[in-house]
Amino acid sequence: MTRLPDIVIVLDQQKEYIALRECAILGIPTISLVDTNCDPDFANISIPANDDTMTSIRLILNKLVFAIYEGRSLHIRNR
């Protein structure tokens, strides 16, 4: 990578705890799927969801990707 990412999406807080800590240190905002066994305070934006099923993960990631594309297209049009 040539630069830091604008945002990081974490699917499993328990498995990716080190990545969340690194993002906090570097000041990178994070979006995290938060199951009942996770702490929502570790992420900048917490989305309550079941992080164990692909159906849940796929649904939320599709919505996030759509929102990112929509936001980028609005940003480009308003320049």
C-alpha positions as CSV (number, residue, x, y, z in Angstrom):
1,M,0.0,0.0,0.0
2,T,1.2,3.4,-0.8
3,R,-1.0,5.2,1.8
4,L,-3.2,4.4,4.7
5,P,-6.8,3.4,4.0
6,D,-9.6,6.0,4.5
7,I,-11.6,3.5,6.6
8,V,-11.3,-0.1,7.7
9,I,-14.2,-2.6,8.0
10,V,-13.8,-5.3,10.6
11,L,-16.0,-8.4,10.4
12,D,-15.0,-10.2,13.6
13,Q,-13.7,-8.0,16.4
14,Q,-12.3,-10.9,18.5
15,K,-10.2,-12.3,15.6
16,E,-9.1,-8.8,14.4
17,Y,-8.5,-7.1,17.7
18,I,-4.9,-6.3,16.8
19,A,-6.0,-4.6,13.6
20,L,-8.5,-2.5,15.5
21,R,-5.8,-1.4,17.9
22,E,-3.5,-0.5,15.0
23,C,-6.3,1.5,13.4
24,A,-6.9,3.4,16.7
25,I,-3.2,4.2,17.0
26,L,-3.0,5.4,13.4
27,G,-6.2,7.3,13.6
28,I,-8.0,5.3,10.9
29,P,-11.8,5.2,11.4
30,T,-13.3,1.7,11.7
31,I,-16.6,0.1,11.1
32,S,-17.2,-3.1,12.9
33,L,-19.9,-5.8,12.9
34,V,-20.6,-6.3,16.6
35,D,-22.0,-9.5,17.9
36,T,-23.1,-10.2,21.5
37,N,-19.6,-11.3,22.4
38,C,-18.0,-8.0,21.3
39,D,-17.4,-4.5,22.7
40,P,-18.9,-1.8,20.6
41,D,-16.6,0.8,22.1
42,F,-13.6,-0.5,20.1
43,A,-15.0,0.7,16.7
44,N,-15.9,4.2,15.6
45,I,-19.1,2.9,14.0
46,S,-20.6,-0.3,15.4
47,I,-23.2,-2.3,13.5
48,P,-25.0,-4.9,15.6
49,A,-25.1,-8.1,13.6
50,N,-24.4,-11.8,13.6
51,D,-20.7,-12.0,12.5
52,D,-20.9,-15.8,12.2
53,T,-23.2,-16.2,9.2
54,M,-22.3,-15.3,5.6
55,T,-25.9,-14.2,5.0
56,S,-25.6,-11.4,7.6
57,I,-22.1,-10.4,6.5
58,R,-23.0,-10.4,2.8
59,L,-26.1,-8.2,3.4
60,I,-24.3,-5.6,5.4
61,L,-21.3,-5.5,3.1
62,N,-23.5,-5.0,0.1
63,K,-25.3,-2.1,1.8
64,L,-21.9,-0.5,2.8
65,V,-20.5,-0.9,-0.7
66,F,-23.7,0.6,-2.3
67,A,-23.5,3.6,0.2
68,I,-19.8,4.1,-0.6
69,Y,-20.5,4.1,-4.4
70,E,-23.4,6.4,-4.0
71,G,-21.4,8.8,-1.8
72,R,-18.5,8.9,-4.2
73,S,-20.8,9.6,-7.2
74,L,-22.5,12.5,-5.3
75,H,-19.1,13.9,-4.4
76,I,-17.8,13.7,-8.0
77,R,-21.0,15.4,-9.3
78,N,-20.8,18.2,-6.8
79,R,-17.3,19.3,-7.7
